[in-house]
Amino acid sequence: MGKDAKAAGGKGKGKQAAGGEENTSKGKGKGGKAADGLGTCTYVKARHILCEKQGKINEAYKKLQDGWLNNGDKVPPAEFAKVATEYSECPSGKKGGDLGWFPRGKMAGPFQEVAFNTPVGVTSAPFKSTHGYHIILSEGRKN
């Protein structure tokens, strides 16, 4: 978890996950890393797992690590959905954690920061928000 969890810890440093591009590339896909949409996109498509207790979110993350992340693989959305159905305490858990497309400004604080700074296909490290502990799988981004 180390660096990723610290960057997404809600202490105002999460923008480092995007290499600082949020502040320097305000255009839509113009130059630098903005072309990948990190920090500049308007909408994100994501799945998530929400747990009230840190121990439970860590169990879910361990399951993802053991199956894919420790091998350097990306977690397939269908497999992430199975883990979300098993562990998530959010109503979206019944739909495999699917949040669909949501715009910048709809989600609060750390959740939005992690969602908009996690590259497509990547699973975030567990992080805390006002609602509990989350893991996000980024599935898409668009302007």
DSSP file with accessible surface (Angstrom, degrees, kcal/mol):
  #  RESIDUE AA STRUCTURE BP1 BP2  ACC     N-H-->O    O-->H-N    N-H-->O    O-->H-N    TCO  KAPPA ALPHA  PHI   PSI    X-CA   Y-CA   Z-CA
    1    1 A M    >>        0   0  107      0, 0.0     4,-2.1     0, 0.0     3,-0.6   0.000 360.0 360.0 360.0 -49.4    0.0    0.0    0.0
    2    2 A G  H 3>  +     0   0   61      1,-0.2     4,-2.0     2,-0.2     5,-0.2   0.386 360.0  16.7  19.0-108.5    2.8    2.4    0.9
    3    3 A K  H 3> S+     0   0  177      1,-0.2     4,-2.7     2,-0.2    -1,-0.2   0.876 127.2  51.1 -61.2 -43.8    3.1    5.3   -1.5
    4    4 A D  H <> S+     0   0   98     -3,-0.6     4,-1.6     1,-0.2    -1,-0.2   0.927 111.4  47.2 -62.2 -45.3   -0.3    4.9   -3.2
    5    5 A A  H  < S+     0   0   28     -4,-2.1    -1,-0.2     1,-0.2    -2,-0.2   0.902 113.5  49.3 -65.0 -37.2   -2.2    4.9    0.1
    6    6 A K  H >< S+     0   0  172     -4,-2.0     3,-1.4    -5,-0.3     5,-0.3   0.926 109.6  50.9 -68.5 -41.2   -0.2    7.9    1.3
    7    7 A A  H 3< S+     0   0   13     -4,-2.7     3,-0.3     1,-0.3    -1,-0.2   0.826 116.3  41.8 -65.7 -28.9   -0.9    9.8   -1.9
    8    8 A A  T 3< S+     0   0   16     -4,-1.6    -1,-0.3    -5,-0.2    -2,-0.2   0.258  81.7 111.2-101.0  13.5   -4.6    9.1   -1.6
    9    9 A G  S <  S-     0   0   36     -3,-1.4    -1,-0.2     1,-0.1    -2,-0.1   0.403  88.6-113.0 -75.2   5.5   -4.8    9.7    2.1
   10   10 A G  S    S+     0   0   39     -3,-0.3    -1,-0.1   100,-0.1    -2,-0.1   0.762  81.2 123.1  75.6  22.9   -6.8   12.9    1.9
   11   11 A K  S    S-     0   0  177     -5,-0.3    -1,-0.1    -4,-0.1    -3,-0.1   0.022  92.5 -93.8-105.6  25.3   -4.1   15.2    3.2
   12   12 A G  S    S+     0   0   67      1,-0.1     3,-0.1    -5,-0.1    -4,-0.1   0.605 109.1  94.9  79.5   9.1   -4.1   17.4    0.1
   13   13 A K    >   +     0   0  126     -7,-0.2     3,-1.8    -6,-0.1     4,-0.3   0.327  45.0 103.3-114.1   7.1   -1.3   15.5   -1.6
   14   14 A G  G >   +     0   0    3      1,-0.3     3,-1.7     2,-0.2     4,-0.3   0.749  67.1  73.4 -62.7 -23.3   -3.3   13.1   -3.7
   15   15 A K  G > >S+     0   0   79      1,-0.3     5,-1.6     2,-0.2     3,-1.3   0.725  79.6  75.0 -67.6 -15.9   -2.6   15.2   -6.8
   16   16 A Q  G X 5S+     0   0  129     -3,-1.8     3,-2.3     1,-0.3    -1,-0.3   0.821  81.3  69.6 -62.4 -27.8    0.9   13.8   -6.7
   17   17 A A  G < 5S+     0   0   56     -3,-1.7    -1,-0.3     1,-0.3    -2,-0.2   0.784  99.2  49.0 -61.0 -25.4   -0.6   10.5   -8.0
   18   18 A A  G X 5S-     0   0    0     -3,-1.3     3,-1.3    -4,-0.3    -1,-0.3   0.215 122.1-108.1 -97.1  13.6   -1.1   12.4  -11.3
   19   19 A G  T < 5 -     0   0   51     -3,-2.3    -3,-0.2     1,-0.3    -2,-0.1   0.772  65.6 -68.2  69.4  21.5    2.4   13.7  -11.4
   20   20 A G  T >><S+     0   0   29     -5,-1.6     3,-0.9     1,-0.1     4,-0.8   0.564 101.7 130.0  77.5   4.5    1.2   17.2  -10.6
   21   21 A E  H <>  +     0   0   38     -3,-1.3     4,-2.4    -6,-0.3     3,-0.3   0.759  53.1  75.9 -65.7 -25.1   -0.4   17.5  -14.0
   22   22 A E  H 34 S+     0   0   29     -7,-0.3    -1,-0.2     1,-0.2    -6,-0.0   0.902 102.0  39.8 -55.2 -40.1   -3.7   18.7  -12.5
   23   23 A N  H <4 S+     0   0  105     -3,-0.9    -1,-0.2     1,-0.2     3,-0.2   0.749 121.9  40.3 -83.2 -22.5   -2.3   22.1  -11.9
   24   24 A T  H  < S+     0   0  103     -4,-0.8     2,-0.5    -3,-0.3    -2,-0.2   0.661 111.7  50.7-103.4 -17.6   -0.2   22.4  -15.1
   25   25 A S     <  +     0   0   15     -4,-2.4    -1,-0.2     1,-0.1     4,-0.2  -0.704  52.3 154.0-125.3  82.4   -2.5   21.0  -17.8
   26   26 A K        +     0   0  156     -2,-0.5    -1,-0.1    -3,-0.2    -4,-0.0   0.664  48.7  95.6 -82.5 -16.4   -5.9   22.5  -17.6
   27   27 A G  S    S-     0   0   26      3,-0.2     2,-1.2    -3,-0.1     3,-0.1  -0.173  88.9 -99.2 -71.9 170.0   -6.7   21.9  -21.3
   28   28 A K  S    S-     0   0  139      1,-0.2    -1,-0.1     7,-0.0    -2,-0.1  -0.712  96.9 -29.8 -94.1  91.0   -8.6   18.9  -22.6
   29   29 A G  S    S+     0   0   36     -2,-1.2     2,-0.8     5,-0.2    -1,-0.2   0.744  93.9 147.5  78.7  22.7   -5.9   16.5  -23.8
   30   30 A K        -     0   0  159      4,-0.1    -3,-0.2     1,-0.1    -1,-0.2  -0.818  59.1 -43.2 -98.8 107.7   -3.4   19.2  -24.7
   31   31 A G  S >  S+     0   0   52     -2,-0.8     3,-1.2     1,-0.1     4,-0.4   0.337 103.6  30.0  68.9 164.9    0.2   18.1  -24.2
   32   32 A G  G >  S-     0   0   69      1,-0.2     3,-0.8     2,-0.2    -1,-0.1  -0.072 123.7 -26.7  51.9-144.6    2.0   16.2  -21.5
   33   33 A K  G > >S+     0   0   96      1,-0.2     3,-1.7     2,-0.1     5,-0.6   0.504 115.5  92.2 -80.7  -5.5    0.1   13.7  -19.4
   34   34 A A  G X 5S+     0   0    1     -3,-1.2     3,-1.8     1,-0.3    -5,-0.2   0.805  72.2  71.6 -60.3 -25.5   -3.2   15.4  -20.1
   35   35 A A  G < 5S+     0   0   80     -3,-0.8    -1,-0.3    -4,-0.4    -2,-0.1   0.790  93.2  54.9 -62.4 -25.5   -3.7   13.2  -23.1
   36   36 A D  G < 5S-     0   0   73     -3,-1.7    -1,-0.3     2,-0.1    84,-0.2   0.527 112.1-121.9 -86.3  -3.5   -4.3   10.3  -20.7
   37   37 A G  T X>5 +     0   0   10     -3,-1.8     4,-2.0    -4,-0.3     3,-1.3   0.353  58.8 149.6  85.4  -7.9   -7.1   12.2  -19.0
   38   38 A L  T 34<S-     0   0    8     -5,-0.6    -1,-0.3     1,-0.3    79,-0.2  -0.435  79.0  -7.2 -64.5 125.1   -5.5   12.0  -15.5
   39   39 A G  T 34 S+     0   0    6     77,-1.7    -1,-0.3    -2,-0.2    78,-0.1   0.374 133.3  64.1  75.6  -7.6   -6.5   15.1  -13.6
   40   40 A T  T <4 S+     0   0   19     -3,-1.3    -2,-0.2    76,-0.2    -1,-0.1   0.551  71.2 104.6-123.0 -13.9   -8.2   16.7  -16.6
   41   41 A C     <  -     0   0    1     -4,-2.0   102,-0.2    75,-0.2     3,-0.1  -0.255  57.1-147.2 -71.4 161.1  -11.1   14.5  -17.6
   42   42 A T  S    S+     0   0   45    100,-1.3    62,-2.2     1,-0.2     2,-0.3   0.754  78.5  35.0 -97.4 -32.0  -14.7   15.5  -16.8
   43   43 A Y  E     -AB 103 142A  90     99,-3.0    99,-2.1    60,-0.2     2,-0.4  -0.962  60.7-166.5-128.6 147.4  -16.2   12.1  -16.2
   44   44 A V  E     -AB 102 141A   0     58,-2.2    58,-2.3    -2,-0.3     2,-0.5  -0.975  11.3-150.2-129.7 143.0  -14.9    8.8  -14.7
   45   45 A K  E     +AB 101 140A  51     95,-2.6    94,-3.4    -2,-0.4    95,-1.4  -0.969  36.4 158.7-109.8 125.4  -16.4    5.3  -14.9
   46   46 A A  E     -AB 100 138A   0     54,-1.4    53,-2.7    -2,-0.5    54,-0.5  -0.968  37.0-147.7-147.0 160.5  -15.6    3.3  -11.8
   47   47 A R  E     -AB  98 137A  38     90,-2.2    90,-2.7    -2,-0.3     2,-0.3  -0.896  27.5-176.2-117.6 154.1  -16.3    0.4   -9.5
   48   48 A H  E     - B   0 136A   8     49,-1.6     2,-0.4    -2,-0.3    88,-0.2  -0.978  25.7-140.7-149.7 163.4  -15.7    0.5   -5.8
   49   49 A I  E     - B   0 135A   0     86,-2.1    86,-1.4    -2,-0.3     2,-0.4  -0.993  21.7-166.6-120.5 130.1  -15.7   -1.5   -2.6
   50   50 A L  E     + B   0 134A  25     -2,-0.4    39,-3.7    84,-0.2    40,-0.4  -0.986  10.2 172.3-121.5 128.9  -16.9    0.3    0.5
   51   51 A C  E     - B   0 133A   0     82,-2.5    82,-3.2    -2,-0.4    37,-0.1  -0.992  31.2-145.2-134.2 143.4  -16.4   -1.1    4.0
   52   52 A E  S    S+     0   0  132     -2,-0.4     2,-0.4    80,-0.2    -1,-0.1   0.875  87.7  58.9 -70.6 -38.3  -17.0    0.5    7.4
   53   53 A K  S  > S-     0   0  132      1,-0.1     4,-1.7    80,-0.1     3,-0.3  -0.772  74.3-141.5-100.8 138.5  -14.1   -1.3    9.0
   54   54 A Q  H  > S+     0   0  102     -2,-0.4     4,-2.4     1,-0.2     5,-0.2   0.873 102.0  59.6 -62.6 -37.1  -10.5   -1.0    7.8
   55   55 A G  H  > S+     0   0   45      1,-0.2     4,-1.7     2,-0.2    -1,-0.2   0.894 105.1  48.8 -60.1 -39.0   -9.9   -4.7    8.5
   56   56 A K  H  > S+     0   0   67     -3,-0.3     4,-2.1     2,-0.2    -1,-0.2   0.909 110.8  48.6 -70.3 -40.8  -12.6   -5.7    6.1
   57   57 A I  H  X S+     0   0    0     -4,-1.7     4,-2.6     1,-0.2    -2,-0.2   0.897 109.7  53.9 -67.3 -34.1  -11.4   -3.5    3.3
   58   58 A N  H  X S+     0   0   52     -4,-2.4     4,-2.5     1,-0.2    -1,-0.2   0.877 106.3  52.4 -66.2 -35.7   -7.9   -4.9    3.9
   59   59 A E  H  X S+     0   0  113     -4,-1.7     4,-2.0     2,-0.2    -1,-0.2   0.922 110.7  47.4 -62.3 -45.8   -9.3   -8.4    3.5
   60   60 A A  H  X S+     0   0    0     -4,-2.1     4,-1.9     2,-0.2    -2,-0.2   0.926 112.5  49.0 -62.1 -43.4  -10.9   -7.5    0.1
   61   61 A Y  H  X S+     0   0   22     -4,-2.6     4,-2.9     1,-0.2    -2,-0.2   0.904 108.2  54.0 -64.6 -39.2   -7.6   -5.8   -1.0
   62   62 A K  H  X S+     0   0  110     -4,-2.5     4,-3.3     1,-0.2     5,-0.2   0.905 106.1  53.2 -60.8 -39.4   -5.6   -8.9    0.0
   63   63 A K  H  X S+     0   0   84     -4,-2.0     4,-1.8     1,-0.2    -1,-0.2   0.914 111.4  45.7 -62.4 -41.1   -8.0  -11.0   -2.2
   64   64 A L  H  X>S+     0   0    0     -4,-1.9     4,-2.4     2,-0.2     5,-1.9   0.898 114.0  49.6 -68.3 -38.5   -7.3   -8.7   -5.1
   65   65 A Q  H  <>S+     0   0   52     -4,-2.9     5,-2.5     3,-0.2     6,-0.4   0.940 111.2  47.8 -63.8 -49.1   -3.6   -8.8   -4.4
   66   66 A D  H  <5S+     0   0   88     -4,-3.3    -1,-0.2     1,-0.2    -2,-0.2   0.852 118.2  41.6 -62.3 -35.4   -3.4  -12.6   -4.2
   67   67 A G  H  <5S-     0   0   32     -4,-1.8    -1,-0.2    -5,-0.2    -2,-0.2   0.849 139.9 -21.3 -81.9 -34.8   -5.4  -13.0   -7.4
   68   68 A W  T ><>S+     0   0   49     -4,-2.4     5,-2.1    -5,-0.2     3,-1.2   0.612 117.8  66.7-142.1 -52.6   -3.8  -10.4   -9.6
   69   69 A L  G > <S+     0   0   42     -5,-1.9     3,-1.8     1,-0.3    -4,-0.2   0.849  98.8  55.3 -61.4 -38.2   -2.0   -7.4   -8.1
   70   70 A N  G 3 <S+     0   0  101     -5,-2.5    -1,-0.3     1,-0.3    -4,-0.1   0.756 107.9  52.0 -65.5 -22.7    1.0   -9.3   -6.6
   71   71 A N  G < 5S-     0   0  113     -3,-1.2    -1,-0.3    -6,-0.4    -2,-0.2   0.376 120.7-110.0 -89.9   0.0    1.6  -10.8  -10.1
   72   72 A G  T < 5S+     0   0   67     -3,-1.8    -3,-0.2     1,-0.3     2,-0.2   0.608  75.8 135.9  80.8  10.3    1.6   -7.3  -11.6
   73   73 A D      < -     0   0   85     -5,-2.1     2,-0.3     1,-0.0    -1,-0.3  -0.530  57.9-115.9 -88.4 159.6   -1.7   -8.0  -13.4
   74   74 A K        -     0   0  131     -2,-0.2    48,-0.1    -3,-0.1    -1,-0.0  -0.705  34.3-110.4 -88.7 145.9   -4.7   -5.7  -13.6
   75   75 A V        -     0   0    4     46,-0.3   -11,-0.0    -2,-0.3    -1,-0.0  -0.656  32.3-124.0 -77.6 121.6   -7.8   -6.9  -11.9
   76   76 A P    >>  -     0   0   52      0, 0.0     4,-2.6     0, 0.0     3,-0.7  -0.412  18.9-122.2 -63.3 139.3  -10.5   -7.8  -14.5
   77   77 A P  H 3> S+     0   0   58      0, 0.0     4,-2.6     0, 0.0     5,-0.1   0.870 112.1  54.6 -51.8 -38.9  -13.7   -5.8  -14.0
   78   78 A A  H 3> S+     0   0   65      1,-0.2     4,-1.4     2,-0.2     5,-0.1   0.878 111.1  45.0 -65.0 -36.0  -15.7   -9.0  -13.7
   79   79 A E  H <> S+     0   0   59     -3,-0.7     4,-1.9     2,-0.2    -1,-0.2   0.882 111.5  51.5 -75.0 -39.2  -13.4  -10.3  -10.9
   80   80 A F  H  X S+     0   0    0     -4,-2.6     4,-2.8     1,-0.2    -2,-0.2   0.925 107.7  55.4 -60.1 -40.5  -13.4   -7.0   -9.1
   81   81 A A  H  X S+     0   0   16     -4,-2.6     4,-2.7    -5,-0.3    -2,-0.2   0.882 104.6  52.5 -60.1 -39.0  -17.2   -7.2   -9.3
   82   82 A K  H  X S+     0   0  126     -4,-1.4     4,-1.8     2,-0.2    -1,-0.2   0.922 111.6  45.3 -63.7 -43.5  -17.2  -10.6   -7.6
   83   83 A V  H  X S+     0   0    6     -4,-1.9     4,-2.7     2,-0.2     5,-0.4   0.910 112.8  51.6 -66.6 -40.5  -15.0   -9.2   -4.7
   84   84 A A  H  X S+     0   0    0     -4,-2.8     4,-2.4     1,-0.2    -2,-0.2   0.919 108.1  51.6 -61.8 -42.6  -17.2   -6.1   -4.5
   85   85 A T  H  < S+     0   0   83     -4,-2.7    -1,-0.2     1,-0.2    -2,-0.2   0.897 115.5  42.8 -61.4 -37.5  -20.4   -8.3   -4.3
   86   86 A E  H  < S+     0   0  109     -4,-1.8    -2,-0.2    -5,-0.2    -1,-0.2   0.887 130.4  19.2 -76.3 -39.5  -18.8  -10.2   -1.4
   87   87 A Y  H  < S+     0   0   28     -4,-2.7    -3,-0.2    -5,-0.1    -2,-0.2   0.756  91.1 104.1-107.1 -31.6  -17.3   -7.4    0.6
   88   88 A S     <  -     0   0   17     -4,-2.4   -37,-0.2    -5,-0.4     8,-0.1  -0.341  42.8-166.8 -68.0 138.3  -18.9   -4.0   -0.2
   89   89 A E        +     0   0   87    -39,-3.7    -1,-0.1    -2,-0.1   -38,-0.1   0.290  61.4 100.8-100.7   6.5  -21.3   -2.6    2.2
   90   90 A C  S >  S-     0   0   29    -40,-0.4     3,-2.4     1,-0.1     4,-0.4  -0.654  85.5-118.4 -88.1 147.2  -22.5    0.0   -0.3
   91   91 A P  G >  S+     0   0  105      0, 0.0     3,-1.3     0, 0.0     4,-0.3   0.833 114.7  66.5 -54.3 -28.1  -25.8   -0.6   -2.2
   92   92 A S  G > >S+     0   0   10      1,-0.3     5,-2.5     2,-0.2     3,-1.7   0.702  80.1  81.3 -67.3 -15.9  -23.7   -0.6   -5.4
   93   93 A G  G X 5S+     0   0    4     -3,-2.4     3,-1.7     1,-0.3    -1,-0.3   0.839  82.1  61.6 -57.7 -33.2  -22.1   -3.8   -4.1
   94   94 A K  G < 5S+     0   0  184     -3,-1.3    -1,-0.3    -4,-0.4    -2,-0.2   0.746 105.4  48.2 -65.3 -21.7  -25.1   -5.7   -5.4
   95   95 A K  G X 5S-     0   0  140     -3,-1.7     3,-1.1    -4,-0.3    -1,-0.3  -0.040 132.5 -91.8-105.7  27.0  -24.1   -4.5   -8.9
   96   96 A G  T < 5S-     0   0    4     -3,-1.7    -3,-0.2     1,-0.2   -12,-0.2   0.753  76.5 -63.5  71.1  22.6  -20.5   -5.5   -8.5
   97   97 A G  T 3 <S+     0   0    0     -5,-2.5   -49,-1.6     1,-0.2     2,-0.3   0.552  86.2 164.6  80.6   7.5  -19.6   -2.0   -7.1
   98   98 A D  E <   +A   47   0A  43     -3,-1.1   -51,-0.2    -6,-0.6    -1,-0.2  -0.426  17.3 171.3 -68.1 119.0  -20.5   -0.4  -10.4
   99   99 A L  E     -     0   0A  45    -53,-2.7    -1,-0.2    -2,-0.3   -52,-0.2   0.454  31.1-151.6-100.7  -6.5  -20.9    3.4  -10.0
  100  100 A G  E     -A   46   0A  22    -54,-0.5   -54,-1.4     2,-0.0     2,-0.4  -0.237  49.2 -22.7  66.5-157.9  -21.2    4.0  -13.7
  101  101 A W  E     +A   45   0A 107    -56,-0.2   -56,-0.2   -58,-0.1    40,-0.1  -0.707  68.0 176.2 -86.5 134.7  -20.1    7.4  -15.2
  102  102 A F  E     -A   44   0A   1    -58,-2.3   -58,-2.2    -2,-0.4     2,-0.1  -0.996  23.7-121.2-140.0 147.4  -20.0   10.3  -12.8
  103  103 A P  E >   -A   43   0A  44      0, 0.0     3,-1.9     0, 0.0     4,-0.5  -0.443  36.9 -89.3 -84.5 159.5  -18.9   13.9  -13.2
  104  104 A R  T 3  S+     0   0   81    -62,-2.2   -62,-0.0     1,-0.2   -61,-0.0  -0.386 115.5  33.8 -59.7 135.7  -16.2   15.8  -11.4
  105  105 A G  T 3  S+     0   0   63      2,-0.3    -1,-0.2     4,-0.1     4,-0.1   0.235  93.5  91.4 100.0 -13.8  -17.7   17.5   -8.4
  106  106 A K  S <  S+     0   0  143     -3,-1.9     2,-0.3     2,-0.1    -2,-0.1   0.875  79.9  57.5 -81.5 -37.9  -20.3   14.7   -7.6
  107  107 A M  S    S-     0   0   46     -4,-0.5    -2,-0.3     2,-0.1     2,-0.2  -0.665  90.0-108.9 -96.1 151.5  -18.2   12.7   -5.2
  108  108 A A    >>  -     0   0   57     -2,-0.3     4,-1.5     4,-0.1     3,-1.1  -0.484  49.8 -63.1 -84.1 149.0  -16.7   14.1   -2.0
  109  109 A G  H 3> S+     0   0   49      1,-0.2     4,-2.3     2,-0.2     3,-0.2   0.300 120.0  18.4  26.1-114.5  -13.1   14.8   -1.2
  110  110 A P  H 3> S+     0   0   30      0, 0.0     4,-2.6     0, 0.0     5,-0.3   0.830 122.9  58.1 -59.6 -33.4  -10.7   11.9   -1.2
  111  111 A F  H <> S+     0   0   14     -3,-1.1     4,-2.8     1,-0.2    -2,-0.2   0.957 110.0  43.0 -62.1 -48.8  -13.0    9.6   -3.2
  112  112 A Q  H  X S+     0   0   42     -4,-1.5     4,-2.8    -3,-0.2     5,-0.2   0.930 112.9  53.7 -62.0 -43.5  -13.1   12.1   -6.1
  113  113 A E  H  X S+     0   0   45     -4,-2.3     4,-0.8     1,-0.2    -2,-0.2   0.933 113.9  40.4 -58.7 -47.4   -9.4   12.7   -5.9
  114  114 A V  H >X S+     0   0   10     -4,-2.6     4,-0.9     2,-0.2     3,-0.7   0.937 114.8  52.4 -68.6 -44.2   -8.6    9.0   -6.1
  115  115 A A  H >< S+     0   0    0     -4,-2.8     3,-0.5    -5,-0.3    -2,-0.2   0.907 113.7  42.7 -59.2 -42.5  -11.2    8.3   -8.8
  116  116 A F  H 3< S+     0   0    1     -4,-2.8   -77,-1.7     1,-0.2    -1,-0.2   0.584 117.8  46.0 -83.9  -8.0  -10.0   11.0  -11.1
  117  117 A N  H << S+     0   0    9     -4,-0.8    -1,-0.2    -3,-0.7    -2,-0.2   0.355  87.4  96.3-114.6   4.7   -6.3   10.2  -10.6
  118  118 A T  S << S-     0   0   12     -4,-0.9     3,-0.1    -3,-0.5     6,-0.1  -0.855  78.4-121.4 -95.2 121.8   -6.4    6.4  -10.9
  119  119 A P    >   -     0   0   56      0, 0.0     3,-2.2     0, 0.0    19,-0.4  -0.236  40.0 -83.9 -60.4 151.2   -5.4    5.4  -14.5
  120  120 A V  T 3  S+     0   0   66      1,-0.3    19,-0.2   -84,-0.2     3,-0.1  -0.291 117.3  19.2 -57.2 132.2   -8.0    3.3  -16.5
  121  121 A G  T 3  S+     0   0   22     17,-3.3   -46,-0.3     1,-0.3     2,-0.3   0.313 100.0 117.9  89.6  -7.1   -7.7   -0.4  -15.6
  122  122 A V    <   -     0   0   50     -3,-2.2    16,-2.1    16,-0.1     2,-0.5  -0.700  57.0-140.6 -98.5 144.3   -5.8    0.3  -12.4
  123  123 A T  B     -C  137   0A  11     -2,-0.3    14,-0.2    14,-0.2     2,-0.1  -0.893  21.8-131.8-101.3 129.5   -7.1   -0.6   -8.9
  124  124 A S        -     0   0   10     12,-3.2     3,-0.1    -2,-0.5  -119,-0.1  -0.327  21.5-107.1 -73.5 160.5   -6.4    1.9   -6.1
  125  125 A A        -     0   0    5      1,-0.1    11,-0.2  -124,-0.1    -1,-0.1  -0.456  55.3 -79.4 -73.7 158.6   -4.9    1.1   -2.8
  126  126 A P        +     0   0   10      0, 0.0     2,-0.3     0, 0.0     9,-0.2  -0.336  59.9 175.4 -60.0 143.8   -7.4    1.2    0.1
  127  127 A F  E     -D  134   0A   8      7,-1.9     7,-2.9    -3,-0.1     2,-0.4  -0.970  25.9-114.6-147.9 163.1   -8.1    4.7    1.3
  128  128 A K  E     +D  133   0A 118     -2,-0.3     2,-0.2     5,-0.2     5,-0.2  -0.791  30.9 167.3-106.2 139.9  -10.4    6.4    3.8
  129  129 A S  E >   -D  132   0A  10      3,-3.1     3,-1.0    -2,-0.4   -20,-0.1  -0.767  56.3 -86.2-130.0-174.9  -13.2    8.9    3.2
  130  130 A T  T 3  S+     0   0  120     -2,-0.2     3,-0.1     1,-0.2   -21,-0.0   0.707 128.0  52.4 -67.4 -17.2  -16.0   10.3    5.3
  131  131 A H  T 3  S-     0   0  136      1,-0.3     2,-0.3   -80,-0.0    -1,-0.2   0.546 121.4 -91.7 -95.0 -12.3  -18.1    7.2    4.3
  132  132 A G  E <   - D   0 129A   9     -3,-1.0    -3,-3.1   -82,-0.1     2,-0.4  -0.981  67.6 -23.4 139.5-147.9  -15.6    4.5    5.3
  133  133 A Y  E     -BD  51 128A  42    -82,-3.2   -82,-2.5    -2,-0.3     2,-0.3  -0.859  60.3-172.4-109.5 137.5  -12.8    2.7    3.5
  134  134 A H  E     -BD  50 127A   5     -7,-2.9    -7,-1.9    -2,-0.4     2,-0.4  -0.886  23.9-163.8-128.1 158.6  -12.7    2.2   -0.3
  135  135 A I  E     -B   49   0A   0    -86,-1.4   -86,-2.1    -2,-0.3     2,-0.4  -0.985  23.0-158.0-132.7 134.7  -11.0    0.5   -3.1
  136  136 A I  E     -B   48   0A   0     -2,-0.4   -12,-3.2   -11,-0.2     2,-0.5  -0.938  13.1-161.5-117.1 139.2  -11.6    1.9   -6.6
  137  137 A L  E     -BC  47 123A   3    -90,-2.7   -90,-2.2    -2,-0.4     2,-0.5  -0.984  20.4-143.3-112.4 116.6  -11.2    0.3  -10.0
  138  138 A S  E     +B   46   0A   0    -16,-2.1   -17,-3.3    -2,-0.5   -92,-0.2  -0.701  25.1 171.8 -80.9 126.6  -11.1    2.9  -12.7
  139  139 A E  E     -     0   0A  44    -94,-3.4     2,-0.3    -2,-0.5   -93,-0.2   0.572  57.6 -19.1-111.6 -14.6  -12.9    1.7  -15.9
  140  140 A G  E     -B   45   0A   9    -95,-1.4   -95,-2.6     2,-0.0    -1,-0.3  -0.969  46.6-152.7-179.7 164.3  -12.9    4.8  -18.1
  141  141 A R  E     +B   44   0A  38     -2,-0.3     2,-0.3   -97,-0.2   -97,-0.2  -0.987  16.6 167.1-150.5 148.5  -12.7    8.5  -18.5
  142  142 A K  E      B   43   0A 101    -99,-2.1   -99,-3.0    -2,-0.3  -100,-1.3  -0.979 360.0 360.0-155.9 163.3  -14.0   11.1  -20.9
  143  143 A N              0   0   87     -2,-0.3  -102,-0.1  -101,-0.2  -115,-0.0  -0.451 360.0 360.0 -99.0 360.0  -14.5   14.8  -21.3
